[in-house]
Amino acid sequence: MTKEHITEGPLATGADDRGARRVAETELRAANTADQQNGMVRGATPDTPSIPLVSDIVPNYRLDGHVTIVTGGSGGLAHTLSQALVAQGSQVALVDLAVDKLATVESELREFIRVNKLKPVTISTWACDISDATQVEELICAIPQEHDGILPDKLVHTAGYCQNIPAKDYPADRAEHLVKVNLMGSLYICQAMTRQLLNHTKRRESISAVANSAAEALPRFPNASFVLIGSMSGLIVNTPQPQVAYNMAKAGVLHLVRSLACEWARYGIRVNAISPGYIATPLTKQVISASPEGAALQQEWTSRVPMGRMADPKEFVGAMLYLLAARASSYTTGENLVVDGGYTSW
Ligand SMILES: NC(=O)c1ccc[n+]([C@@H]2O[C@H](COP(=O)([O-])OP(=O)(O)OC[C@H]3O[C@@H](n4cnc5c(N)ncnc54)[C@H](O)[C@@H]3O)[C@@H](O)[C@H]2O)c1
């Protein structure tokens, strides 16, 4: 093929072709600008060669200026995730059933900041039963007052518990309570946070009294990211322990995440899950080390994990930061990130 035959596309050469390409580039740039204004990306590989800034393509995971709500704040997983959050500059609102345990967590977090010479951030603690929708609504309304009026737009929802009872013997009230905490609590906290973001925007618009177009535009929260801790139990049935209520609640969490992601994508709010396998938290370590049965249980569990061990809480930090950081996961919503050492692959 001669040069003359190549007249279009990235291989275009020759004086005439250069002119044609310049026109094409100008048109493409104009089209890209129009598309960007419409919030669209024209193609994965643009025809126009351009040199992006590193910061345009390599995400960073800083969360400065944001308030992240961490539910189950005094739990084993939340402890490590909160350390990562303050290290990334996020303010944190720690939520759990009782504040006394949270006070210890808070002082440990402050010590973590001091020892690591991190930038100090605001930390608040809140007593709340996540299965009580009224309490959750009040909680969400109160949090900005302790965080310079900043509305929380990041969530790390870890609150929950597991119970081992054979299905045929499971008392209805206990199964209902577990589902209320693990599943309904997940819905309540997401609803309350989204309502707050939307209501606040409506108020701002009515105060500014901008006529027509601005007031009618959908509010957008491109930084809002909710991360719900599910479990591999939402995908498989653990063995040997019977835990039907937990399994069904966690399966529900995964579909809740997909449903909210679809409804709220129009607002820019992303909703995702992380599904851990077995984690060596202080709680599970205590069970395992308490008796020969506990040790046998751990042996049974890890024999089903291709990686042959339980997870350390810090092995969930990367997944959490990926999902929270708008620059890293801007096109990820409704996803379930399984972090289980390969358990569900076997
Ligand atoms: N530990 C594991 O092996 C494992 C595996 C898969 C998934 N998970 C999930 O990870 C999350 C954290 O687990 P963890 O190991 O840190 O457990 P954890 O028991 O240490 O922490 C859970 C926290 O949730 C709090 N909580 C319970 N009910 C609540 C309620 N009604 N309102 C507010 N807070 C409440 C508890 O007080 C506790 O501090 C849970 O959702 C759990 O289901 C854990």
The ligand as a Gaussian input file, in Angstrom:
#p B3LYP/6-31G(d) Opt

LIG

0 1
 N      -15.259000     -11.747000      60.689000
 C      -15.501000     -12.456000      59.589000
 O      -14.952000     -13.557000      59.396000
 C      -16.451000     -11.914000      58.540000
 C      -16.549000     -12.581000      57.326000
 C      -17.412000     -12.083000      56.346000
 C      -18.136000     -10.928000      56.596000
 N      -18.018000     -10.297000      57.786000
 C      -18.811000      -9.095000      57.998000
 O      -17.954000      -8.009000      58.279000
 C      -18.600000      -7.075000      59.133000
 C      -17.716000      -6.783000      60.329000
 O      -17.406000      -7.978000      60.984000
 P      -16.400000      -8.036000      62.225000
 O      -15.677000      -9.307000      62.113000
 O      -15.645000      -6.767000      62.337000
 O      -17.445000      -8.201000      63.409000
 P      -17.516000      -7.456000      64.811000
 O      -18.519000      -8.185000      65.630000
 O      -16.160000      -7.272000      65.378000
 O      -18.079000      -6.022000      64.403000
 C      -19.422000      -5.786000      64.102000
 C      -19.885000      -4.565000      64.866000
 O      -21.239000      -4.318000      64.524000
 C      -21.864000      -3.833000      65.686000
 N      -23.303000      -4.025000      65.628000
 C      -23.994000      -5.197000      65.726000
 N      -25.307000      -4.974000      65.698000
 C      -25.472000      -3.630000      65.582000
 C      -26.602000      -2.794000      65.511000
 N      -27.851000      -3.263000      65.600000
 N      -26.398000      -1.453000      65.380000
 C      -25.155000      -0.948000      65.323000
 N      -24.038000      -1.698000      65.396000
 C      -24.198000      -3.038000      65.532000
 C      -21.264000      -4.650000      66.827000
 O      -21.459000      -4.000000      68.075000
 C      -19.820000      -4.737000      66.391000
 O      -19.029000      -3.719000      66.975000
 C      -19.948000      -7.726000      59.491000
 O      -20.948000      -7.188000      58.662000
 C      -19.741000      -9.188000      59.183000
 O      -20.938000      -9.826000      58.867000
 C      -17.193000     -10.764000      58.759000

